[in-house]
Amino acid sequence: LTQRLVFDLPVFHPLVDPLSGELDVKRAFAKWRRNHNHIWQVLMYARRVFYKIDTTSPLNPEAAVLYEKDVQLFKSKVIDSVKLCSSHLFDQPKIEDPYAIIFSPWNPAIHDEAREKMLTQKVRAKFTFSL
């Protein structure tokens, strides 16, 4: 069983299929071991591929070629892609998936408590580590 990360709106990136919106996670997790691998690792991988762009064996050849040959046009297409995604950030997912990550506007009644817990844990972890 391989994990999948699919963007509802395809993101302009060499490792994202322009039709399906699926990010190529197989290159980082060739064989998914559910007792060893975790979803946070997939999310960290997704974050990393946007900072360190790999153009080998792309799912989006156009994005790979532009990144290598015309970085200004690549950036322009990325900006358009980000604008489109941003304008649909709070839309409901296109498919029924109990594990979908859903974004919602900031609501203090819902989010403040979770934010405080995360910040408190981070401070506690930093303090414990420095002892």
PLY file of the C-alpha trace (Angstrom):
ply
format ascii 1.0
element vertex 131
property float x
property float y
property float z
element edge 130
property int vertex1
property int vertex2
end_header
0.00 0.00 0.00
1.49 3.31 -1.10
0.41 6.64 0.32
-0.83 9.34 -2.03
-0.79 13.10 -1.81
-3.15 14.74 -4.29
-3.76 18.46 -4.72
-7.36 19.26 -5.73
-5.99 21.87 -8.09
-2.81 20.68 -9.80
0.20 22.67 -8.65
2.76 23.68 -11.29
5.75 21.61 -10.22
7.92 18.95 -11.92
6.84 16.27 -9.42
3.09 17.01 -9.56
1.03 15.38 -12.31
-0.64 18.27 -14.19
-3.86 16.30 -14.78
-4.41 14.37 -11.56
-2.66 16.78 -9.15
-0.82 13.84 -7.57
2.61 14.46 -6.07
5.17 11.74 -6.78
5.77 10.39 -3.27
7.05 7.03 -4.52
10.55 8.41 -5.00
10.77 9.05 -1.25
8.67 6.08 -0.10
9.23 3.28 -2.61
7.67 0.81 -0.19
5.34 2.11 2.49
5.73 0.33 5.82
2.84 1.35 8.01
4.66 0.53 11.25
7.70 2.53 10.16
6.45 5.35 7.93
4.14 8.13 9.10
1.96 10.72 7.42
4.05 13.55 8.86
6.98 12.22 6.81
4.90 12.53 3.64
4.01 16.11 4.58
7.67 16.95 5.28
8.62 15.42 1.92
5.94 17.53 0.21
7.33 20.63 1.88
10.90 19.75 0.91
10.17 19.23 -2.81
9.02 22.84 -3.05
12.32 24.10 -1.63
14.65 21.73 -3.48
13.25 21.16 -6.94
14.16 17.85 -8.59
13.64 17.66 -12.35
14.66 14.03 -12.88
11.84 11.75 -14.06
9.19 14.47 -13.78
5.44 13.89 -13.74
5.15 17.35 -15.30
7.80 17.54 -18.07
6.82 21.11 -18.97
7.56 22.31 -15.43
10.88 20.44 -15.41
12.00 21.90 -18.76
10.99 25.44 -17.79
12.79 25.17 -14.45
15.96 24.12 -16.29
15.70 26.42 -19.35
13.49 29.42 -18.53
13.26 30.01 -14.78
11.36 33.31 -15.24
8.54 31.61 -17.16
8.61 28.79 -14.60
8.20 31.34 -11.78
5.38 33.04 -13.65
3.49 29.75 -14.00
4.14 28.94 -10.33
2.73 32.34 -9.31
-0.39 31.72 -11.41
-0.73 28.28 -9.83
-0.36 29.67 -6.30
-2.93 32.42 -6.99
-5.44 29.85 -8.26
-4.84 27.54 -5.29
-5.07 30.44 -2.83
-8.41 31.51 -4.27
-9.78 27.99 -3.61
-7.99 27.30 -0.31
-11.18 27.02 1.73
-13.15 24.95 -0.81
-14.32 21.52 0.28
-12.24 18.62 -1.13
-13.35 17.31 -4.52
-13.33 13.70 -3.32
-14.68 12.00 -0.23
-11.61 11.22 1.85
-11.72 10.92 5.64
-7.99 11.79 5.72
-8.18 14.90 3.54
-6.53 18.00 4.92
-9.17 20.71 4.94
-8.38 24.39 5.44
-10.76 26.87 7.01
-10.54 30.57 7.81
-9.02 31.40 11.20
-11.67 31.15 13.89
-10.40 32.09 17.38
-13.13 30.00 19.05
-11.79 26.90 17.28
-8.11 27.59 16.63
-6.77 29.63 19.57
-6.78 26.71 22.01
-4.94 24.41 19.59
-2.44 27.18 18.78
-1.70 27.76 22.47
-1.19 24.02 23.07
1.27 23.80 20.17
3.21 26.86 21.30
3.29 25.66 24.91
4.55 22.22 23.88
7.21 23.83 21.69
8.45 26.02 24.57
8.41 23.05 26.97
10.31 20.89 24.49
12.90 23.64 23.93
13.30 24.14 27.69
13.66 20.39 28.34
16.18 20.03 25.53
18.33 22.90 26.84
18.59 21.39 30.34
0 1
1 2
2 3
3 4
4 5
5 6
6 7
7 8
8 9
9 10
10 11
11 12
12 13
13 14
14 15
15 16
16 17
17 18
18 19
19 20
20 21
21 22
22 23
23 24
24 25
25 26
26 27
27 28
28 29
29 30
30 31
31 32
32 33
33 34
34 35
35 36
36 37
37 38
38 39
39 40
40 41
41 42
42 43
43 44
44 45
45 46
46 47
47 48
48 49
49 50
50 51
51 52
52 53
53 54
54 55
55 56
56 57
57 58
58 59
59 60
60 61
61 62
62 63
63 64
64 65
65 66
66 67
67 68
68 69
69 70
70 71
71 72
72 73
73 74
74 75
75 76
76 77
77 78
78 79
79 80
80 81
81 82
82 83
83 84
84 85
85 86
86 87
87 88
88 89
89 90
90 91
91 92
92 93
93 94
94 95
95 96
96 97
97 98
98 99
99 100
100 101
101 102
102 103
103 104
104 105
105 106
106 107
107 108
108 109
109 110
110 111
111 112
112 113
113 114
114 115
115 116
116 117
117 118
118 119
119 120
120 121
121 122
122 123
123 124
124 125
125 126
126 127
127 128
128 129
129 130
